[in-house]
Amino acid sequence: MRIETTKKFLFAQAEVASILIITRIGNTWEPSYPRNDNHNPEMFWAMNALLFVAGMLTLKHTPKDRMTVLNRSQTEEWKGWMQWAFIMYHYYRMWSVYNTIRVFVSSYVWMTGFGNFLYFDKKRDFTFSRMCSMWVRINYFPLLLVFCIGVPLHLFYIVPLHTVGFLVTMATCYLAYLLEMKQGMSYWQSRVGAVIISGLCHVFFYETNLKNILLVFGEEAGNEYIFRFSSDKYSAFLGILSGMAWRKIAELANFHHVQNPSNIKSITQIVTGILMIAFWWIFFGSISDKFEYNPLHPYIFWIPLVGFLLIRNSSKYLSEVHCTALDFFGRITLETYVLQFHLFMNNNVQHIPIVFPGSGPNGQPFARFLNMLLCGLVFVVVALRARKVTISTQEFVIELMENMNATPVNPKEPAKDEESQKLVEMTTVTSEK
C-alpha cells in the first residue's frame, strides 16, 4: 500500500474526530428553541427563490456531439435543488409541501437503482472491493455519528435504505450476468429475467408480513423502518427498470432532438411533462392528509418524476446546460443530509440553535435570517470536510482491498449498453420528517 494513501487516511481520521466534536457541540448547543416555532412559509419560498437566482447566474453550457440524457452534471444539479428544498422544508417546518418532499425522497432512491444498474451493467464489477467501497461511502460517516453522538440509526433511515438499494441492484445485475454468461441467454432475455425475479422478490417482501422482520431492530426503530422502506418499496426497482430501458430512451432522444430536431417535438414533450406533474398534483399532491397520501405514494411518485425528466431533457441544449451552484450542492447531499440534524438544526433536528443575539422565535426577521446564515455557513463547511474525509477513507479501503488481491467474480468484460453513463455514486440521500 502506498505510504501517501496511508498518511491521507490517518489525517482524515484525525479530521473526522474534530468534525464529530464540532457536531456534538452543535447538537447540544444552547440556547435553542423548538423547530415547530420556526414555521415560516414566506422564508421557505424566499430561500428557494434565492437558489433559483443562484442557479440562473451559474448556468454552464457544455456542447456535445450527442445528446446525453440525465448526464452526471444534470443529476448532481437535480440532487442539489431537491436537497436544498428538503433542508428548507425541515428548517421552516413547511408542512404543506410534505407530498412534494416525498417525491424528492423517492427520486433519490430511484437514482440508486438507476445509477448502479448502469454501472454494473457496463462494468460488470461484482467484486467484494466494490461492495466494500460503496458501503464505506454510504455508511461510514453516518455510523460514526450514531456511535459517537448517540443518534438513533433510524433517524438516518435513508442510509440503510440506500445501502439495501445498492445491494439489491448489484444482486439483480449479477443474476442477469449469470443468466447471460452461464445459461446462454441473450442480453435482453437475461436482463428481463433478472428484473422479473427481482420484482417478484420485492412484491413477496413488501406485500406480505415478511417485512415485519424489520421489527428485530426494536418496536420503535422497526416500525420506523417498516414505514420508511414501505414508502419507497419500489423506488430503487423502478430505477433498475429505467436503467435497463435507458439505451433505447437515449436513442429516441438523439433521433428526435439531434438527428431530426423540431420545436414542435420539444414543445410537445414540455407540455406532456407539465401535464403529468399537474395530474399528480391535482389528484395526489394536493391531498392535505399525509396519512391518506402515504399509502398511495409508492405507486404514483413516478408520475412527476417522469414529467420533470421530460421537461429537463426536451432539447439537446437543455441536456447540455446545468447550474454549477446546484451541482456543487448536489455533490455533498449525503453529508448535508446527516449533518442538518445536528448543525443547521440541533437536538436531533428538534430545535433551532441560536448563535446570533436576538434571533429567537420572537426575534426580528433580519436577526433570524442572519442566524440561519451563520448556522448554514458552519453546516456547509463541515459537510464539505466530511465528504473529503469519507472519500479519503473510501480510497484507503479500495487500495487495501486491491492489496489483498480481491478476485473479481468475473472478468471486466465490455458492456453491451453503450449509452450507460458514469453514474457510479448515485448514493446521496435525503429524507423527510
C-alpha positions as CSV (number, residue, x, y, z in Angstrom):
1,M,0.0,0.0,0.0
2,R,1.3,3.5,-0.9
3,I,2.5,5.5,2.1
4,E,0.7,8.6,0.7
5,T,-2.7,6.8,0.9
6,T,-2.0,5.7,4.5
7,K,-1.0,9.2,5.6
8,K,-4.0,10.6,3.9
9,F,-6.2,8.1,5.7
10,L,-4.7,8.8,9.1
11,F,-5.0,12.6,8.7
12,A,-8.6,12.0,7.6
13,Q,-9.4,10.1,10.8
14,A,-7.9,12.9,12.8
15,E,-10.0,15.4,11.0
16,V,-13.2,13.3,11.3
17,A,-12.6,13.2,15.1
18,S,-12.7,17.1,15.1
19,I,-15.8,17.0,12.9
20,L,-17.5,14.7,15.4
21,I,-16.6,17.0,18.3
22,I,-18.0,20.0,16.4
23,T,-21.1,18.1,15.6
24,R,-21.6,17.0,19.2
25,I,-21.3,20.6,20.4
26,G,-23.7,21.8,17.7
27,N,-26.3,19.1,18.6
28,T,-26.4,20.1,22.2
29,W,-26.0,23.9,21.7
30,E,-27.9,26.2,23.9
31,P,-29.8,28.4,23.6
32,S,-32.2,26.9,21.1
33,Y,-35.9,26.7,20.6
34,P,-38.4,24.1,19.2
35,R,-38.3,23.8,15.5
36,N,-42.1,23.9,15.3
37,D,-41.9,27.6,16.4
38,N,-39.9,28.3,13.2
39,H,-42.8,27.7,10.8
40,N,-42.3,30.4,8.1
41,P,-43.8,29.7,4.6
42,E,-42.6,33.1,3.3
43,M,-39.0,32.4,4.1
44,F,-39.2,28.9,2.7
45,W,-40.3,30.3,-0.7
46,A,-37.8,33.2,-0.5
47,M,-34.9,30.8,0.1
48,N,-35.9,28.6,-2.8
49,A,-36.3,31.8,-5.0
50,L,-32.7,32.7,-3.9
51,L,-31.5,29.3,-5.0
52,F,-33.2,29.8,-8.4
53,V,-31.4,33.1,-8.9
54,A,-28.1,31.5,-7.9
55,G,-28.8,28.7,-10.4
56,M,-29.5,31.1,-13.3
57,L,-26.4,33.1,-12.5
58,T,-24.2,29.9,-12.7
59,L,-25.5,28.3,-15.8
60,K,-22.8,26.4,-17.7
61,H,-23.2,25.1,-21.3
62,T,-21.1,22.2,-22.4
63,P,-21.8,21.4,-26.1
64,K,-21.6,17.7,-27.1
65,D,-21.9,15.8,-30.3
66,R,-24.7,13.6,-29.0
67,M,-27.5,14.2,-26.6
68,T,-26.7,12.6,-23.2
69,V,-30.0,12.1,-21.3
70,L,-29.6,12.6,-17.5
71,N,-25.9,13.0,-17.5
72,R,-23.8,13.3,-14.4
73,S,-23.8,17.1,-14.1
74,Q,-27.6,17.1,-14.6
75,T,-28.1,14.5,-11.9
76,E,-25.9,16.4,-9.4
77,E,-27.9,19.6,-10.2
78,W,-31.2,17.7,-9.7
79,K,-30.0,16.3,-6.4
80,G,-28.8,19.8,-5.4
81,W,-32.0,21.7,-5.7
82,M,-34.1,18.8,-4.2
83,Q,-31.7,18.7,-1.2
84,W,-31.9,22.5,-0.8
85,A,-35.7,22.4,-0.8
86,F,-35.7,19.4,1.6
87,I,-33.5,21.2,4.2
88,M,-35.5,24.4,4.0
89,Y,-38.6,22.3,4.4
90,H,-37.2,21.0,7.6
91,Y,-35.9,24.3,8.9
92,Y,-39.0,26.3,8.2
93,R,-41.5,23.5,9.0
94,M,-43.2,23.7,5.7
95,W,-45.8,21.0,6.3
96,S,-47.8,21.9,3.2
97,V,-45.2,20.6,0.8
98,Y,-44.9,17.2,2.5
99,N,-46.1,15.3,-0.5
100,T,-43.7,17.0,-2.8
101,I,-40.8,16.3,-0.5
102,R,-41.8,12.6,-0.5
103,V,-41.4,12.7,-4.3
104,F,-38.0,14.2,-3.9
105,V,-37.0,11.4,-1.4
106,S,-38.2,8.7,-3.8
107,S,-36.4,10.4,-6.7
108,Y,-33.1,9.9,-4.7
109,V,-33.9,6.3,-4.1
110,W,-34.8,5.9,-7.8
111,M,-31.3,7.2,-8.7
112,T,-29.8,4.5,-6.5
113,G,-31.3,1.8,-8.7
114,F,-30.8,3.7,-11.9
115,G,-27.2,4.8,-11.5
116,N,-26.0,1.5,-10.0
117,F,-27.7,-0.5,-12.7
118,L,-25.9,1.4,-15.4
119,Y,-22.6,1.0,-13.6
120,F,-22.9,-2.8,-13.0
121,D,-24.4,-3.4,-16.5
122,K,-21.5,-1.6,-18.1
123,K,-18.5,-2.5,-15.8
124,R,-19.6,-5.9,-14.6
125,D,-17.6,-5.2,-11.5
126,F,-19.2,-7.6,-8.9
127,T,-16.1,-7.5,-6.6
128,F,-16.0,-7.5,-2.9
129,S,-13.9,-4.4,-3.0
130,R,-16.6,-2.6,-5.0
131,M,-19.2,-3.6,-2.4
132,C,-17.0,-2.5,0.5
133,S,-16.1,0.8,-1.3
134,M,-19.8,1.7,-1.7
135,W,-20.7,0.6,1.8
136,V,-18.0,2.9,3.2
137,R,-19.1,5.8,1.1
138,I,-22.7,5.5,2.2
139,N,-22.4,4.3,5.8
140,Y,-19.0,5.4,7.3
141,F,-19.8,8.9,8.4
142,P,-23.4,8.3,9.4
143,L,-22.4,5.3,11.6
144,L,-19.7,7.4,13.3
145,L,-22.4,9.9,14.2
146,V,-24.6,7.1,15.5
147,F,-21.8,5.7,17.8
148,C,-20.2,8.9,18.8
149,I,-23.2,11.2,19.3
150,G,-25.7,8.7,20.3
151,V,-28.1,9.3,17.4
152,P,-30.6,6.5,16.8
153,L,-29.8,4.9,13.4
154,H,-33.4,5.2,12.2
155,L,-33.1,8.9,12.2
156,F,-30.8,8.3,9.2
157,Y,-33.2,5.6,7.8
158,I,-32.3,6.6,4.3
159,V,-28.8,5.4,4.7
160,P,-29.8,1.7,5.2
161,L,-32.4,2.2,2.5
162,H,-29.8,3.3,0.0
163,T,-27.4,0.5,1.2
164,V,-30.1,-2.1,0.6
165,G,-31.0,-0.4,-2.8
166,F,-27.3,-0.7,-3.8
167,L,-27.1,-4.4,-2.8
168,V,-30.4,-5.3,-4.5
169,T,-29.3,-3.6,-7.7
170,M,-25.9,-5.4,-7.5
171,A,-27.6,-8.7,-6.9
172,T,-30.1,-8.1,-9.8
173,C,-27.3,-7.3,-12.2
174,Y,-25.2,-10.2,-11.1
175,L,-28.1,-12.5,-11.7
176,A,-28.5,-11.1,-15.2
177,Y,-24.8,-11.7,-15.7
178,L,-25.2,-15.3,-14.6
179,L,-28.2,-15.9,-16.9
180,E,-26.3,-14.4,-19.8
181,M,-22.8,-16.0,-19.3
182,K,-23.7,-19.3,-17.6
183,Q,-27.1,-20.1,-19.1
184,G,-26.5,-18.7,-22.6
185,M,-29.4,-16.2,-22.6
186,S,-29.3,-13.2,-24.8
187,Y,-28.6,-9.7,-23.4
188,W,-32.3,-8.8,-23.2
189,Q,-33.5,-12.2,-22.1
190,S,-31.1,-12.2,-19.2
191,R,-31.9,-8.7,-18.1
192,V,-35.7,-9.1,-18.3
193,G,-35.4,-12.5,-16.5
194,A,-33.3,-11.0,-13.6
195,V,-35.6,-8.0,-13.3
196,I,-38.7,-10.2,-13.1
197,I,-37.2,-12.3,-10.4
198,S,-36.1,-9.1,-8.5
199,G,-39.6,-7.7,-8.9
200,L,-41.2,-10.8,-7.5
201,C,-38.9,-10.7,-4.5
202,H,-39.9,-7.1,-3.9
203,V,-43.6,-8.0,-4.0
204,F,-43.1,-11.0,-1.8
205,F,-41.3,-9.0,0.8
206,Y,-43.3,-5.7,0.9
207,E,-46.8,-7.0,0.1
208,T,-46.7,-9.7,2.9
209,N,-46.0,-9.8,6.5
210,L,-42.4,-10.7,5.8
211,K,-41.5,-7.0,6.1
212,N,-42.2,-7.3,9.8
213,I,-38.8,-9.0,10.2
214,L,-37.6,-5.4,10.5
215,L,-39.1,-5.4,14.0
216,V,-36.0,-7.2,15.0
217,F,-34.5,-3.7,15.5
218,G,-37.0,-3.0,18.2
219,E,-40.5,-1.7,18.2
220,E,-39.8,2.0,17.7
221,A,-36.9,1.6,15.2
222,G,-38.6,-1.4,13.5
223,N,-41.9,0.4,12.9
224,E,-40.0,3.4,11.5
225,Y,-38.0,1.2,9.1
226,I,-41.2,-0.6,8.0
227,F,-42.9,2.7,7.2
228,R,-39.8,4.2,5.5
229,F,-38.9,1.1,3.5
230,S,-42.6,0.6,2.5
231,S,-42.9,4.2,1.4
232,D,-40.1,3.6,-1.2
233,K,-40.6,-0.1,-1.7
234,Y,-40.4,0.1,-5.5
235,S,-38.4,3.2,-5.9
236,A,-35.0,1.6,-6.5
237,F,-36.6,-1.2,-8.5
238,L,-38.2,1.3,-10.9
239,G,-34.7,2.9,-11.1
240,I,-33.4,-0.5,-12.2
241,L,-36.2,-0.8,-14.9
242,S,-35.3,2.7,-16.1
243,G,-31.7,1.9,-16.3
244,M,-32.5,-1.2,-18.4
245,A,-34.5,0.9,-20.8
246,W,-32.1,3.9,-20.9
247,R,-30.2,2.9,-24.1
248,K,-33.5,2.9,-26.0
249,I,-34.6,6.1,-24.4
250,A,-31.2,7.7,-25.3
251,E,-31.5,6.5,-28.9
252,L,-35.0,8.0,-29.2
253,A,-33.8,11.3,-27.7
254,N,-30.9,11.6,-30.2
255,F,-33.2,10.7,-33.1
256,H,-35.8,13.3,-32.2
257,H,-33.6,16.1,-30.8
258,V,-30.3,15.7,-32.7
259,Q,-30.9,14.0,-36.0
260,N,-34.4,15.4,-36.6
261,P,-34.8,18.4,-34.3
262,S,-38.1,20.2,-34.2
263,N,-39.6,22.9,-31.9
264,I,-42.9,21.1,-32.1
265,K,-41.3,18.0,-30.6
266,S,-39.7,19.9,-27.8
267,I,-42.9,21.8,-27.0
268,T,-44.9,18.6,-27.1
269,Q,-42.5,17.0,-24.7
270,I,-42.6,20.0,-22.3
271,V,-46.4,20.1,-22.4
272,T,-46.6,16.4,-21.7
273,G,-44.2,16.8,-18.7
274,I,-46.3,19.7,-17.3
275,L,-49.5,17.7,-17.7
276,M,-48.0,14.8,-15.8
277,I,-46.9,17.0,-12.9
278,A,-50.3,18.8,-12.9
279,F,-52.1,15.4,-12.9
280,W,-50.1,14.2,-9.9
281,W,-50.7,17.5,-8.1
282,I,-54.4,17.7,-8.7
283,F,-55.2,14.1,-7.8
284,F,-52.5,13.3,-5.3
285,G,-50.1,16.1,-4.4
286,S,-52.8,18.3,-3.1
287,I,-54.0,15.8,-0.6
288,S,-53.6,17.6,2.7
289,D,-53.7,14.5,5.0
290,K,-50.4,12.7,4.8
291,F,-51.9,9.6,6.2
292,E,-54.2,9.4,3.2
293,Y,-51.4,10.2,0.8
294,N,-48.7,7.9,2.1
295,P,-50.2,4.6,1.1
296,L,-50.6,5.9,-2.5
297,H,-47.2,7.3,-2.8
298,P,-45.1,4.2,-3.7
299,Y,-47.3,3.6,-6.8
300,I,-47.6,7.2,-8.1
301,F,-44.4,9.0,-7.3
302,W,-43.0,8.2,-10.8
303,I,-45.6,10.4,-12.5
304,P,-44.0,13.8,-11.5
305,L,-40.5,12.2,-11.8
306,V,-41.1,11.3,-15.4
307,G,-42.8,14.6,-16.0
308,F,-39.7,16.5,-14.7
309,L,-37.3,14.4,-16.8
310,L,-39.4,15.0,-20.0
311,I,-39.1,18.8,-19.4
312,R,-35.5,18.8,-18.4
313,N,-34.4,16.8,-21.5
314,S,-36.8,18.4,-24.0
315,S,-34.0,19.6,-26.2
316,K,-30.3,19.0,-26.9
317,Y,-29.4,22.4,-25.5
318,L,-31.2,21.8,-22.2
319,S,-29.5,18.4,-21.8
320,E,-26.1,20.2,-22.2
321,V,-26.7,23.1,-19.7
322,H,-26.6,22.8,-16.0
323,C,-26.3,25.1,-12.9
324,T,-22.9,24.8,-11.2
325,A,-24.2,26.2,-7.9
326,L,-26.7,23.4,-7.7
327,D,-24.1,20.9,-9.0
328,F,-21.9,21.9,-6.0
329,F,-24.7,21.3,-3.5
330,G,-25.7,18.1,-5.1
331,R,-22.2,16.6,-4.5
332,I,-22.5,16.9,-0.7
333,T,-26.0,15.6,-0.3
334,L,-25.0,12.7,1.9
335,E,-23.1,14.9,4.3
336,T,-25.7,17.7,4.3
337,Y,-28.4,15.1,5.0
338,V,-26.9,13.7,8.2
339,L,-25.4,17.0,9.5
340,Q,-28.5,19.1,9.1
341,F,-29.9,17.3,12.1
342,H,-27.1,18.5,14.3
343,L,-25.6,21.7,12.9
344,F,-28.1,23.5,10.8
345,M,-30.7,22.4,13.3
346,N,-29.9,20.6,16.6
347,N,-31.1,18.2,19.3
348,N,-31.6,15.6,16.5
349,V,-33.5,18.0,14.3
350,Q,-36.0,19.0,17.0
351,H,-34.6,22.5,17.7
352,I,-33.2,25.6,16.0
353,P,-29.8,26.8,17.5
354,I,-29.5,30.4,18.4
355,V,-26.0,31.8,17.7
356,F,-26.9,35.4,16.8
357,P,-28.3,37.6,19.6
358,G,-32.0,38.3,19.4
359,S,-32.7,35.6,16.8
360,G,-35.1,33.5,18.9
361,P,-38.7,32.6,17.8
362,N,-39.9,36.2,18.6
363,G,-36.8,37.9,17.3
364,Q,-36.6,40.4,14.4
365,P,-36.7,38.7,10.9
366,F,-33.3,40.1,10.0
367,A,-31.7,38.7,13.1
368,R,-33.3,35.3,12.5
369,F,-32.1,35.4,8.9
370,L,-28.5,36.2,10.0
371,N,-28.7,33.3,12.5
372,M,-29.8,31.0,9.7
373,L,-26.9,32.1,7.5
374,L,-24.3,31.7,10.3
375,C,-25.5,28.2,11.1
376,G,-25.7,27.4,7.4
377,L,-22.1,28.5,6.8
378,V,-20.8,26.2,9.5
379,F,-23.0,23.4,8.3
380,V,-21.9,23.6,4.7
381,V,-18.2,23.9,5.5
382,V,-18.3,20.9,7.9
383,A,-20.2,18.9,5.3
384,L,-17.5,19.6,2.7
385,R,-14.8,18.5,5.1
386,A,-16.9,15.4,6.0
387,R,-17.2,14.5,2.3
388,K,-13.4,14.8,1.9
389,V,-12.5,12.6,4.8
390,T,-15.1,10.0,3.7
391,I,-13.6,9.8,0.3
392,S,-10.1,9.5,1.7
393,T,-11.3,6.6,3.8
394,Q,-13.0,5.1,0.8
395,E,-9.8,5.3,-1.2
396,F,-7.9,3.7,1.6
397,V,-10.4,0.8,1.7
398,I,-10.2,0.4,-2.1
399,E,-6.4,0.2,-2.1
400,L,-6.5,-2.2,0.9
401,M,-8.8,-4.5,-1.0
402,E,-6.6,-4.4,-4.1
403,N,-3.6,-5.3,-2.0
404,M,-5.4,-8.2,-0.6
405,N,-5.8,-9.4,-4.2
406,A,-9.6,-9.5,-4.1
407,T,-10.5,-11.6,-7.0
408,P,-13.5,-10.3,-9.1
409,V,-16.4,-12.6,-9.7
410,N,-15.9,-12.3,-13.4
411,P,-13.5,-10.5,-15.8
412,K,-14.5,-7.0,-16.6
413,E,-16.0,-7.5,-20.0
414,P,-17.1,-4.6,-22.1
415,A,-20.8,-3.8,-21.5
416,K,-23.2,-4.0,-24.4
417,D,-25.1,-0.9,-23.4
418,E,-23.0,1.9,-25.0
419,E,-25.3,4.6,-23.5
420,S,-24.5,3.7,-19.9
421,Q,-23.3,6.9,-18.2
422,K,-20.7,7.1,-15.4
423,L,-23.2,7.4,-12.7
424,V,-21.3,5.3,-10.2
425,E,-22.1,7.2,-7.0
426,M,-25.8,7.7,-7.1
427,T,-25.9,7.2,-3.4
428,T,-26.6,10.6,-1.9
429,V,-29.5,10.7,0.4
430,T,-32.4,12.7,1.8
431,S,-35.4,12.1,3.9
432,E,-38.4,13.9,5.3
433,K,-39.7,14.2,8.8
